[in-house]
Amino acid sequence: MDQTRISLRPFNLSDADDFFSWAKDERVTQYLRWHTITTREEALKYLKEVAIPHPWRRSICIDDRSIGYVSIKPESGSDRHRAHVGYAVAAEYWGQGIVTVALKLAVVRVFEEFPYLVRLEALVEEENKGSQRVLEKVGFQKEGFLRKYGFNKGQIRDMFIYSFLSTDKAM
């Protein structure tokens, strides 16, 4: 994949059809905290109420067509120095390095846009090997294994925690 075709931008309501095309895929939403989108109307509502007003959720685009997202959500109060990272991409683009490129772009931008951030954190389910590889390729450090830590889709799951500090270098 030509990396110059990959970009990040805020979501628009006009992304509803593209968003729906991958958000309806249970393979894509399996590890996400939100459920699979089942209708175009639900996709439009999600964009309007969740994605667009989010502090930093960007559409991963190929030639300006939405194929996934990167989300970085800063904490508040005394924890505002850290933020949580999440991402997903359409299954047809798995294994092509697109999320790695997008996450590198996001890390650089978010530390510029939120100069008070010191730490990005990502929680990844133990069996989600692809996501672990993405984080490691970007330069996130695996810090530990959290037993029965995250609740997702009706189950309490084991998670790995990864971090990237503002002083780290993206690979």
VOGUVEX-352295 format. One line per 10 residues: their letters; for each residue x, y, z of C-alpha. Coordinates in nm, 2 decimals. Example, Ala and Ser with C-alpha at 12.3 -4.5 7.8 and 13.67 -1.06 7.14 Angstrom:
as) 1.23:-0.45:0.78; 1.37:-0.11:0.71 $
***
This chain:
mdqtrislrp) 0.00:0.00:0.00; 0.13:0.34:-0.10; 0.15:0.52:0.24; 0.07:0.86:0.07; -0.28:0.73:0.01; -0.34:0.69:0.39; -0.47:0.99:0.58; -0.65:1.08:0.90; -0.93:1.33:0.92; -1.24:1.41:1.13 $
fnlsdaddff) -1.55:1.21:1.05; -1.83:1.36:0.84; -2.19:1.26:0.81; -2.12:1.19:0.45; -1.90:0.90:0.57; -2.21:0.71:0.68; -2.21:0.45:0.39; -1.84:0.38:0.42; -1.86:0.36:0.80; -2.15:0.13:0.78 $
swakdervtq) -1.97:-0.10:0.54; -1.70:-0.19:0.80; -1.89:-0.12:1.13; -2.14:-0.39:1.04; -1.87:-0.65:1.03; -1.85:-0.85:1.35; -1.49:-0.94:1.28; -1.41:-0.57:1.30; -1.61:-0.49:1.61; -1.52:-0.81:1.80 $
ylrwhtittr) -1.27:-0.64:2.03; -1.44:-0.29:2.03; -1.64:-0.17:2.33; -1.93:-0.07:2.09; -2.15:-0.32:1.92; -2.18:-0.40:1.55; -2.38:-0.14:1.36; -2.68:-0.30:1.20; -2.84:-0.03:0.98; -2.73:0.28:0.79 $
eealkylkev) -2.95:0.49:1.02; -2.77:0.35:1.32; -2.44:0.43:1.15; -2.55:0.79:1.09; -2.66:0.82:1.45; -2.33:0.68:1.58; -2.14:0.93:1.36; -2.36:1.22:1.48; -2.37:1.14:1.85; -2.03:0.96:1.91 $
aiphpwrrsi) -1.77:0.99:1.64; -1.80:1.35:1.54; -1.83:1.51:1.89; -1.55:1.28:2.03; -1.24:1.48:2.15; -1.01:1.31:1.90; -1.16:1.04:1.68; -1.03:1.04:1.33; -1.13:0.84:1.02; -0.86:0.63:0.87 $
ciddrsigyv) -0.89:0.70:0.50; -0.76:0.56:0.18; -0.79:0.82:-0.09; -1.02:1.01:0.15; -1.26:0.71:0.18; -1.33:0.60:0.54; -1.20:0.25:0.61; -1.15:0.27:0.99; -1.07:0.49:1.28; -0.82:0.59:1.54 $
sikpesgsdr) -0.95:0.73:1.87; -0.75:0.90:2.14; -0.94:1.00:2.45; -0.77:1.22:2.71; -0.86:1.16:3.07; -0.97:1.46:3.28; -0.87:1.62:3.61; -0.56:1.49:3.77; -0.53:1.22:3.51; -0.54:1.45:3.21 $
hrahvgyava) -0.17:1.37:3.14; -0.28:1.04:2.99; -0.51:0.92:2.71; -0.66:0.60:2.59; -0.60:0.47:2.24; -0.83:0.26:2.02; -0.85:0.18:1.66; -1.02:-0.05:1.40; -1.00:-0.10:1.03; -1.21:-0.28:0.77 $
aeywgqgivt) -1.12:-0.65:0.75; -1.03:-0.62:0.38; -0.74:-0.40:0.49; -0.60:-0.62:0.77; -0.23:-0.71:0.74; -0.14:-0.43:0.50; 0.03:-0.20:0.76; -0.24:0.07:0.73; -0.33:0.09:1.10; 0.04:0.11:1.18 $
valklavvrv) 0.08:0.41:0.95; -0.24:0.57:1.08; -0.15:0.52:1.45; 0.20:0.67:1.39; 0.03:0.98:1.23; -0.21:0.99:1.53; 0.06:0.97:1.79; 0.26:1.26:1.65; -0.05:1.48:1.60; -0.21:1.41:1.94 $
feefpylvrl) 0.11:1.51:2.13; 0.12:1.83:1.93; -0.25:1.91:1.98; -0.26:1.81:2.35; 0.08:1.94:2.48; -0.02:1.84:2.84; -0.04:1.47:2.74; 0.25:1.26:2.86; 0.12:0.91:2.82; -0.09:0.71:2.57 $
ealveeenkg) -0.24:0.38:2.69; -0.38:0.09:2.50; -0.56:-0.21:2.64; -0.56:-0.51:2.42; -0.73:-0.84:2.47; -0.49:-1.14:2.51; -0.60:-1.31:2.19; -0.59:-1.00:1.97; -0.25:-1.07:1.83; -0.29:-0.83:1.53 $
sqrvlekvgf) -0.35:-0.53:1.75; -0.05:-0.62:1.97; 0.17:-0.63:1.66; 0.04:-0.29:1.55; 0.12:-0.13:1.89; 0.47:-0.28:1.90; 0.55:-0.17:1.54; 0.46:0.19:1.64; 0.68:0.18:1.94; 0.43:0.12:2.23 $
qkegflrkyg) 0.58:-0.07:2.52; 0.40:-0.37:2.67; 0.39:-0.30:3.04; 0.19:-0.58:3.18; -0.08:-0.84:3.18; -0.40:-0.75:3.36; -0.60:-1.06:3.46; -0.98:-1.04:3.43; -0.95:-0.66:3.37; -1.17:-0.55:3.08 $
fnkgqirdmf) -1.54:-0.61:3.03; -1.65:-0.65:2.67; -1.95:-0.80:2.51; -2.07:-0.97:2.82; -1.74:-1.12:2.93; -1.46:-1.01:3.17; -1.14:-1.06:2.97; -0.76:-1.07:3.03; -0.58:-0.77:2.88; -0.23:-0.65:2.80 $
iysflstdka) -0.16:-0.28:2.87; 0.07:-0.09:2.64; 0.20:0.27:2.67; 0.37:0.53:2.46; 0.52:0.84:2.62; 0.56:1.18:2.48; 0.94:1.13:2.50; 0.93:0.80:2.30; 1.01:0.79:1.93; 0.75:0.64:1.69 $
m) 0.92:0.36:1.49 $
***
